Amino acid sequence: MNKKVLSLLLLMVMVLVTACGNNTSNNGSSANTGSNAAEGGETGSGDKLKVVLLIPGTLGDKSFFDSANNGLQKVKDELGAVTKVVEMGVDKTKWEPTFNDIASEDWDVIISGGSEITEMFNATADLYPDKKFINYDTDIDEAPDNMYNMSYATNEVSFLAGAVAALATQSDMPNATPENVIGFVGGMDIPGINAFLVGYIQGAQYVDPDVKVAVSYAGDFVNPAKGKELSLIQYNSGVDVIFNVAGGTGLGIFDAAKEKKKYAIGVDSDQAMLINDTDSEKANLIVTSSIKKIDTAILGAVKRLQEGTLEMGKRDVLSFVDDGVGIAENDIYKNVFPADLQAKVEEVKQKLINKEIKVDNAMGMETAEVEAIRNAVKP
């Protein structure tokens, strides 16, 4: 009898140990596959909010993707959520399977962004109606009922960047040239990039109707060597400031600016400050940056979702009024860009905020319209 009781007790202990071991393995798998894991924030049911960010590319661009990752870090730090970031790489055929794999896991909120992923991201959201999805940068209004979309008034903030560029090229700044030509390097010739371009051109022309704009497209967002090559061509032709709208490719623009002692304007993040710690000489040539405040937008969206106030199934466009966009007014901007020109830029910004200036948006334009705008300012 004692042997039977002892055997029963041993069997129960083995079952309990196995169950505990399985739970530890599952939780470890969820946390260890990501680069940001934390304990903290809770859902309405008292469980920890679990938020995952999927990057359609790789981190390290000091721009678009890194800004999104900073937003996830804020979600972790300020909301105390369990977080993970997944770099999906540049092979687009792997993106949709990755979306579906992650959605099948135990995540409450799934975040990604960019025009290239919108269709497949929406398809994944349709397959998982019990999950919440956030697209932090898309120009598509339609969204599944469990999806929240954001975009930014890039045409307006690029207008301000264009004003900075035009003022810089006609100034007595040390590296300005007399040709009155500014530059633009985009990742691809697509509507999302051309929204920056059209705003940039109009902002420059607002300051100087006679300004010329050299335009190049790299055909790639992760090729700094191509970015440098295109920028050197522009700088050698007389351009003295180039607007980077090329993601990781744009890092090559800054390399070219340093080599030629010319100026650049960053994009999405305050790129001068991100570069300053490792290369202050290069950073001091980045006069300002056109910023999409992706990090604060992601934090705000997740916070409202947690509070139950986020309106799903729609898209919000974040502008100067919402503090969703802006230009970098850091110490470099204040020291490199003359004070009288800063005052002029501030005047333009206030007019944009007050809707006294209307900026066209390439997102609603035909290809021929964009081409005509480019050709009209071609050097």
C-alpha positions as CSV (number, residue, x, y, z in Angstrom):
1,M,0.0,0.0,0.0
2,N,2.8,2.4,0.9
3,K,4.5,1.7,-2.4
4,K,1.4,2.6,-4.3
5,V,1.0,5.9,-2.4
6,L,4.6,6.7,-3.0
7,S,4.3,5.9,-6.7
8,L,1.3,8.1,-7.0
9,L,3.0,11.0,-5.3
10,L,6.1,10.7,-7.6
11,L,3.8,10.7,-10.6
12,M,2.0,13.9,-9.5
13,V,5.4,15.6,-8.9
14,M,6.6,14.7,-12.4
15,V,3.4,16.1,-14.0
16,L,3.8,19.3,-12.1
17,V,7.5,19.7,-13.0
18,T,6.7,19.0,-16.7
19,A,3.9,21.6,-16.7
20,C,6.1,24.3,-15.1
21,G,8.9,23.5,-17.5
22,N,6.6,23.9,-20.6
23,N,5.3,27.2,-19.3
24,T,8.8,28.5,-18.8
25,S,9.8,27.5,-22.3
26,N,6.9,29.2,-24.0
27,N,7.4,32.5,-22.1
28,G,11.1,32.4,-22.8
29,S,10.5,31.8,-26.5
30,S,8.3,34.8,-26.8
31,A,10.7,37.1,-25.0
32,N,14.0,35.8,-26.3
33,T,13.2,36.1,-30.0
34,G,12.9,39.8,-29.7
35,S,15.4,42.5,-28.8
36,N,13.2,44.4,-26.3
37,A,11.6,42.4,-23.6
38,A,10.0,44.0,-20.5
39,E,7.4,43.5,-17.8
40,G,4.8,46.1,-16.9
41,G,1.8,47.5,-18.6
42,E,-1.5,45.8,-18.3
43,T,-4.6,45.3,-20.5
44,G,-8.1,45.9,-19.2
45,S,-8.1,42.3,-17.9
46,G,-5.0,42.8,-15.8
47,D,-2.7,41.0,-18.2
48,K,0.5,42.6,-19.4
49,L,0.1,44.4,-22.7
50,K,2.2,42.6,-25.4
51,V,3.3,44.8,-28.3
52,V,5.4,43.7,-31.3
53,L,7.0,45.9,-34.0
54,L,7.8,44.4,-37.4
55,I,10.4,46.3,-39.4
56,P,10.2,45.7,-43.2
57,G,13.9,46.1,-43.5
58,T,16.6,46.4,-40.9
59,L,17.4,48.8,-38.1
60,G,20.4,51.1,-38.2
61,D,19.1,53.6,-40.8
62,K,19.1,56.5,-38.2
63,S,15.8,57.5,-39.7
64,F,12.5,55.9,-40.4
65,F,13.0,52.4,-38.9
66,D,15.1,53.5,-36.0
67,S,12.4,56.1,-35.1
68,A,9.8,53.4,-35.0
69,N,12.0,51.3,-32.8
70,N,12.4,54.3,-30.5
71,G,8.6,54.5,-30.3
72,L,8.5,50.8,-29.2
73,Q,11.2,51.6,-26.6
74,K,8.9,54.4,-25.2
75,V,6.0,51.9,-25.1
76,K,8.2,49.7,-23.0
77,D,9.6,52.4,-20.8
78,E,6.4,54.5,-20.3
79,L,3.6,52.0,-20.5
80,G,5.6,49.0,-19.1
81,A,4.5,46.7,-21.9
82,V,6.2,43.4,-23.0
83,T,7.8,44.3,-26.3
84,K,9.6,42.7,-29.2
85,V,11.1,44.0,-32.5
86,V,11.4,41.8,-35.5
87,E,13.6,42.9,-38.4
88,M,12.1,41.2,-41.5
89,G,14.9,42.1,-43.9
90,V,14.8,43.3,-47.5
91,D,13.4,40.1,-49.0
92,K,9.8,41.1,-49.5
93,T,8.6,37.6,-50.1
94,K,9.2,36.9,-46.4
95,W,7.2,39.8,-45.1
96,E,3.6,38.4,-45.3
97,P,4.5,35.0,-43.9
98,T,6.3,36.8,-41.0
99,F,3.2,39.0,-40.4
100,N,1.0,35.9,-40.2
101,D,3.5,34.0,-38.0
102,I,3.7,36.8,-35.5
103,A,-0.1,37.4,-35.5
104,S,-0.6,33.7,-34.6
105,E,1.5,34.3,-31.5
106,D,0.4,35.8,-28.2
107,W,0.6,39.5,-29.0
108,D,-2.1,42.1,-28.3
109,V,-0.8,44.8,-30.6
110,I,1.1,44.3,-33.8
111,I,2.8,47.4,-35.4
112,S,4.4,48.0,-38.7
113,G,4.6,50.8,-41.2
114,G,5.2,51.9,-44.8
115,S,3.4,51.9,-48.1
116,E,5.0,48.7,-49.2
117,I,3.5,46.6,-46.4
118,T,0.0,48.1,-46.3
119,E,-1.8,45.6,-48.4
120,M,-0.3,42.5,-46.9
121,F,-0.6,44.0,-43.4
122,N,-4.3,44.6,-43.9
123,A,-4.7,41.0,-45.1
124,T,-3.1,39.7,-41.9
125,A,-5.4,42.0,-39.8
126,D,-8.4,40.5,-41.6
127,L,-7.2,37.0,-40.7
128,Y,-6.8,37.8,-37.0
129,P,-9.8,40.0,-36.0
130,D,-9.1,39.4,-32.3
131,K,-5.7,41.3,-32.5
132,K,-5.1,45.0,-32.8
133,F,-2.9,46.3,-35.6
134,I,-1.3,49.8,-36.0
135,N,0.3,50.9,-39.3
136,Y,2.4,53.9,-38.3
137,D,2.9,55.3,-41.8
138,T,0.5,54.7,-44.6
139,D,-1.5,57.0,-47.0
140,I,-4.4,54.5,-47.4
141,D,-7.6,55.6,-45.8
142,E,-9.3,52.3,-45.8
143,A,-8.4,50.0,-42.9
144,P,-9.9,46.8,-41.3
145,D,-11.9,47.4,-38.2
146,N,-9.0,46.2,-36.0
147,M,-6.4,48.4,-37.7
148,Y,-5.4,52.0,-36.9
149,N,-3.5,53.9,-39.6
150,M,-1.3,57.0,-39.3
151,S,0.3,59.2,-41.8
152,Y,2.1,62.6,-41.6
153,A,1.9,65.9,-43.4
154,T,5.2,65.3,-45.1
155,N,4.3,67.8,-47.9
156,E,4.1,70.5,-45.3
157,V,7.2,69.7,-43.3
158,S,9.1,69.3,-46.6
159,F,7.8,72.7,-47.6
160,L,9.7,74.0,-44.6
161,A,12.8,72.0,-45.5
162,G,12.7,73.5,-48.9
163,A,12.5,77.0,-47.4
164,V,15.6,76.2,-45.3
165,A,17.5,74.9,-48.4
166,A,16.6,77.9,-50.6
167,L,17.6,80.3,-47.8
168,A,20.9,78.4,-47.2
169,T,21.9,78.4,-50.9
170,Q,21.5,82.2,-51.3
171,S,23.1,83.0,-47.9
172,D,26.7,83.8,-47.0
173,M,27.1,80.4,-45.1
174,P,30.7,79.1,-45.6
175,N,29.8,76.2,-47.9
176,A,27.1,77.9,-50.0
177,T,27.7,78.3,-53.7
178,P,26.4,81.0,-56.1
179,E,24.6,78.6,-58.5
180,N,21.3,78.8,-56.6
181,V,20.7,75.1,-57.0
182,I,19.5,72.7,-54.3
183,G,19.2,68.9,-54.4
184,F,16.9,66.1,-53.6
185,V,17.8,62.4,-53.4
186,G,14.8,60.0,-52.9
187,G,14.8,56.3,-52.3
188,M,12.4,55.5,-55.1
189,D,10.2,57.4,-57.6
190,I,7.0,56.6,-55.8
191,P,4.1,58.8,-54.5
192,G,5.2,58.6,-50.9
193,I,8.6,60.0,-51.7
194,N,7.3,62.5,-54.3
195,A,5.1,63.9,-51.5
196,F,8.3,65.1,-49.9
197,L,9.7,66.3,-53.3
198,V,6.7,68.4,-54.3
199,G,6.5,70.1,-50.9
200,Y,10.3,70.7,-50.9
201,I,10.1,72.3,-54.4
202,Q,7.2,74.5,-53.4
203,G,8.9,75.6,-50.1
204,A,12.0,76.5,-52.0
205,Q,10.1,78.5,-54.6
206,Y,8.2,80.3,-51.8
207,V,11.5,81.7,-50.8
208,D,13.0,82.1,-54.2
209,P,10.9,81.5,-57.4
210,D,14.0,81.2,-59.5
211,V,15.6,78.4,-57.5
212,K,16.5,75.2,-59.3
213,V,16.3,71.7,-57.9
214,A,18.4,68.7,-59.0
215,V,16.4,65.4,-58.4
216,S,17.8,61.9,-58.2
217,Y,16.3,58.5,-57.2
218,A,18.4,55.7,-55.9
219,G,15.9,52.9,-56.5
220,D,16.8,51.5,-53.1
221,F,16.4,52.4,-49.4
222,V,19.3,50.4,-48.1
223,N,22.2,51.3,-50.4
224,P,24.4,54.1,-48.8
225,A,27.0,53.7,-51.6
226,K,24.4,54.6,-54.2
227,G,23.3,57.5,-52.1
228,K,26.8,58.8,-52.0
229,E,27.3,58.3,-55.7
230,L,24.2,60.3,-56.6
231,S,25.1,63.0,-54.1
232,L,28.6,63.5,-55.3
233,I,27.2,64.0,-58.8
234,Q,24.9,66.7,-57.5
235,Y,27.5,68.4,-55.4
236,N,29.9,68.4,-58.3
237,S,27.3,70.1,-60.5
238,G,27.0,73.1,-58.1
239,V,24.3,71.9,-55.6
240,D,25.2,73.0,-52.1
241,V,22.5,71.4,-50.0
242,I,20.7,68.0,-50.5
243,F,17.5,66.8,-48.9
244,N,17.7,63.2,-48.0
245,V,14.5,61.2,-48.5
246,A,16.1,57.8,-49.0
247,G,16.1,55.9,-45.7
248,G,19.4,54.0,-45.1
249,T,20.6,55.0,-48.6
250,G,20.6,58.6,-47.4
251,L,23.5,57.8,-45.0
252,G,25.6,58.0,-48.2
253,I,24.4,61.6,-48.7
254,F,26.0,62.6,-45.5
255,D,29.3,60.9,-46.4
256,A,29.3,62.9,-49.7
257,A,28.5,66.1,-47.8
258,K,31.5,65.6,-45.6
259,E,33.8,64.8,-48.5
260,K,32.7,67.9,-50.5
261,K,32.1,70.2,-47.5
262,K,28.5,70.8,-48.5
263,Y,25.2,70.8,-46.6
264,A,22.4,68.2,-46.2
265,I,19.0,68.0,-44.7
266,G,18.0,64.9,-42.9
267,V,14.6,63.1,-42.8
268,D,12.2,61.4,-40.4
269,S,14.5,61.7,-37.3
270,D,16.9,64.4,-36.0
271,Q,19.8,62.8,-38.0
272,A,22.4,65.3,-37.0
273,M,22.0,64.5,-33.4
274,L,22.0,60.7,-34.1
275,I,25.3,61.1,-36.0
276,N,26.9,63.7,-33.8
277,D,28.4,61.4,-31.2
278,T,30.3,59.4,-33.8
279,D,31.1,62.1,-36.4
280,S,30.6,65.7,-35.3
281,E,32.1,67.0,-38.5
282,K,29.5,65.2,-40.6
283,A,26.7,66.1,-38.2
284,N,27.6,69.9,-38.4
285,L,26.8,69.8,-42.2
286,I,23.2,68.5,-41.6
287,V,21.6,71.9,-41.3
288,T,18.2,70.5,-40.1
289,S,16.0,67.4,-40.5
290,S,12.4,67.1,-41.7
291,I,11.0,65.0,-38.9
292,K,8.1,62.7,-38.7
293,K,7.5,62.2,-35.0
294,I,7.0,58.5,-35.5
295,D,8.2,57.6,-32.0
296,T,5.7,59.8,-30.2
297,A,3.0,58.8,-32.6
298,I,3.4,55.1,-31.8
299,L,3.5,55.8,-28.1
300,G,0.4,57.9,-28.3
301,A,-1.5,55.3,-30.3
302,V,-0.7,52.4,-28.0
303,K,-1.5,54.5,-25.0
304,R,-4.9,55.4,-26.4
305,L,-5.5,51.8,-27.3
306,Q,-4.7,50.8,-23.8
307,E,-7.1,53.4,-22.5
308,G,-9.8,52.3,-24.9
309,T,-10.0,55.6,-26.7
310,L,-8.2,54.8,-30.0
311,E,-10.6,54.8,-32.9
312,M,-9.9,51.8,-35.1
313,G,-10.7,51.4,-38.8
314,K,-9.5,54.9,-39.7
315,R,-6.4,57.0,-40.6
316,D,-5.2,60.1,-38.9
317,V,-2.9,62.6,-40.7
318,L,-0.5,64.2,-38.2
319,S,0.6,67.7,-39.0
320,F,2.3,70.7,-37.4
321,V,-1.0,71.4,-35.5
322,D,-0.8,67.9,-33.9
323,D,3.0,68.2,-33.3
324,G,3.2,65.2,-35.6
325,V,5.9,66.8,-37.8
326,G,8.6,69.4,-37.5
327,I,12.1,70.4,-38.4
328,A,15.1,69.8,-36.1
329,E,15.9,73.0,-34.3
330,N,18.9,71.6,-32.4
331,D,22.2,73.3,-31.5
332,I,23.7,72.7,-34.9
333,Y,20.7,74.4,-36.6
334,K,21.0,77.3,-34.2
335,N,24.8,77.6,-34.7
336,V,25.2,76.9,-38.4
337,F,22.0,78.5,-39.8
338,P,22.1,82.3,-39.4
339,A,19.6,83.7,-36.9
340,D,17.9,86.0,-39.4
341,L,17.2,83.0,-41.6
342,Q,15.9,81.0,-38.6
343,A,13.4,83.9,-38.0
344,K,12.2,83.7,-41.7
345,V,11.7,79.9,-41.3
346,E,9.7,80.4,-38.2
347,E,7.5,82.9,-40.1
348,V,6.8,80.3,-42.7
349,K,6.1,77.6,-40.1
350,Q,3.5,79.8,-38.4
351,K,1.8,80.4,-41.8
352,L,1.7,76.6,-42.3
353,I,0.2,76.1,-38.9
354,N,-2.4,78.9,-39.5
355,K,-3.2,77.4,-42.9
356,E,-2.2,80.6,-44.7
357,I,-0.1,78.5,-47.0
358,K,-1.6,75.6,-49.0
359,V,0.9,72.9,-50.0
360,D,0.1,70.5,-52.8
361,N,0.3,66.7,-52.2
362,A,1.8,64.4,-54.7
363,M,-0.2,61.5,-53.3
364,G,-3.2,62.8,-55.3
365,M,-1.3,63.6,-58.4
366,E,-0.9,61.9,-61.8
367,T,2.6,60.8,-62.7
368,A,2.7,63.4,-65.5
369,E,1.9,66.2,-62.9
370,V,4.9,65.2,-60.8
371,E,7.1,65.0,-63.9
372,A,6.0,68.5,-64.9
373,I,6.9,69.9,-61.5
374,R,10.3,68.2,-61.6
375,N,11.1,69.5,-65.1
376,A,10.0,73.1,-64.2
377,V,12.9,73.4,-61.7
378,K,15.5,71.2,-63.4
379,P,18.9,72.9,-63.5
